Amino acid sequence: MVDVMEMDMEQELRESTGKYITFSLDGEEYGIPIMNVREIIGMMKITPVPRTPQFVRGVINLRGKVIPVIDLRTRFGLEFKESDARTPIVVVEVYIDETKLQIGIVVDAVSEVIQVMSEDLEETPSFGVDIDTDFILGMAKIGEGIKTLLDIDKVVTSEDLVVLEKAKQNS
């Protein structure tokens, strides 16, 4: 008998093939689907917004449009790193509860665009019941290394969206 959950996971992995922008955070490599990336910009003035979570850096004015910016290091519980002129902001489009939002994510460095084939993909390993890995699409074996592929729509939760929308409106 065929396990339905196993079939669903195989289908998800097949759907995860395609092009990814890769970037580094604290020496580790991550990737997000290129179809979610709108542009990559250099660091610019970020206006802080009071009473937002620590991972929300604030908002930027990108060609007249106010865009909330999150620090992916802080979001993932990594040590904060001061930005410099070479720190990139990746502007992505996310869909949360059918709401489309553009946000900037601060990363350490953008690496490259890679093509991920189904044979390169592995399921997210199980770390136990108390660890949330829903935001991970899978693990891509690229050369001798592994890149963690992120579901950027799930990196930012519905609760975060409310905070980001308020930050945008209060700027």
C-alpha positions in Angstrom: 0.0 0.0 0.0 1.3 3.5 -0.9 1.7 6.0 1.9 -0.2 9.1 1.1 2.0 11.4 3.2 5.1 10.0 1.4 3.4 10.8 -2.0 2.6 14.3 -0.8 6.2 14.9 0.2 7.5 13.6 -3.1 5.1 16.0 -4.9 6.3 18.9 -2.8 9.9 18.1 -3.6 9.1 17.9 -7.3 7.4 21.3 -7.1 10.5 22.7 -5.4 12.7 22.2 -8.4 13.7 25.4 -10.3 15.9 28.4 -9.9 16.9 29.8 -6.5 18.7 32.9 -5.4 21.2 31.8 -2.7 22.6 33.9 0.1 24.5 33.4 3.3 23.6 34.0 6.9 26.3 33.4 9.5 28.3 31.2 7.2 25.4 29.0 6.1 23.9 29.0 2.6 20.1 29.4 2.0 18.0 29.7 -1.1 14.7 31.2 -2.0 12.7 30.7 -5.2 13.8 33.3 -7.8 10.1 33.8 -8.6 9.6 35.4 -5.2 12.5 37.9 -5.7 11.7 41.3 -7.0 15.1 42.9 -6.8 18.3 43.0 -4.8 19.4 46.4 -3.6 22.3 47.8 -1.5 21.8 48.9 2.1 19.9 52.1 2.4 18.5 54.2 5.2 16.0 52.1 7.2 13.6 54.1 9.3 13.0 52.3 12.6 9.4 51.8 13.7 8.7 51.7 17.4 7.0 48.8 19.2 7.9 46.2 16.5 9.7 42.9 17.2 13.5 42.9 17.2 13.7 41.2 13.8 11.8 44.1 12.1 14.5 46.7 11.2 11.9 49.2 10.0 10.8 50.5 6.6 12.5 51.9 3.5 11.3 54.2 0.8 12.0 52.3 -2.4 11.1 54.6 -5.3 8.1 56.1 -3.4 6.9 52.8 -2.0 7.2 52.1 1.7 8.5 48.5 2.2 9.0 46.9 5.6 12.4 45.3 6.2 13.2 42.4 8.4 16.6 41.1 9.5 16.7 37.4 8.6 19.6 36.8 11.0 17.6 38.0 13.9 14.4 36.3 12.7 16.3 33.0 12.7 17.7 33.6 16.2 21.3 34.3 15.0 23.6 36.9 16.4 22.9 40.4 15.2 25.4 41.8 12.7 25.8 45.5 12.0 25.1 46.3 8.4 27.6 48.1 6.1 27.4 49.5 2.6 27.9 46.0 1.1 25.0 44.4 3.0 22.2 43.5 0.6 18.5 43.8 1.0 16.6 41.2 -1.0 13.1 42.5 -1.9 10.7 39.6 -2.0 7.0 39.2 -2.6 5.3 37.0 -0.1 1.7 35.7 0.1 0.3 35.3 3.6 -3.4 34.4 3.9 -3.9 35.5 0.3 -2.4 38.9 1.1 0.4 40.0 -1.2 3.2 42.0 0.5 6.6 43.2 -0.6 9.2 43.0 2.1 12.9 43.5 2.3 15.1 40.9 3.9 18.6 41.8 5.1 21.1 39.0 4.5 24.9 38.8 4.9 25.6 38.3 1.2 23.9 37.2 -2.0 25.8 34.3 -3.5 24.4 33.1 -6.9 21.4 31.8 -8.8 21.3 28.0 -8.9 19.2 25.5 -10.8 17.9 22.8 -8.4 16.8 19.5 -10.0 14.6 16.9 -8.3 17.6 14.6 -7.8 19.4 17.3 -5.8 16.5 17.6 -3.3 16.1 15.9 0.0 13.2 16.3 2.5 13.7 18.4 5.6 15.2 16.2 8.3 13.1 15.6 11.3 14.5 17.4 14.4 11.8 16.4 16.8 8.3 17.5 17.5 9.1 20.8 19.2 11.1 22.3 16.3 9.2 24.2 13.6 10.7 23.5 10.2 7.5 24.4 8.2 9.4 27.3 6.6 12.0 24.9 5.0 11.1 23.6 1.5 13.9 21.1 1.5 17.7 20.6 1.4 19.5 21.0 -1.9 22.7 19.0 -2.4 24.9 21.3 -4.5 28.4 20.0 -5.1 29.8 18.9 -1.8 27.6 21.3 0.2 24.0 21.6 1.2 21.8 24.7 0.8 18.6 25.1 2.9 15.7 26.1 0.6 13.3 28.4 2.3 9.5 28.8 1.8 9.7 32.6 2.1 5.9 32.8 2.5 6.3 30.8 5.7 9.4 32.6 7.1 7.1 35.5 7.8 4.0 34.3 9.7 0.4 35.7 9.7 1.2 37.4 13.1 4.3 39.0 11.6 2.3 40.3 8.6 0.0 42.2 11.0 3.1 43.8 12.6 4.7 44.6 9.2 1.4 46.2 7.9 1.2 48.4 11.0 4.9 49.3 10.6 4.2 50.3 7.0 1.2 52.4 8.0 2.9 54.1 10.9 5.9 55.3 8.8 
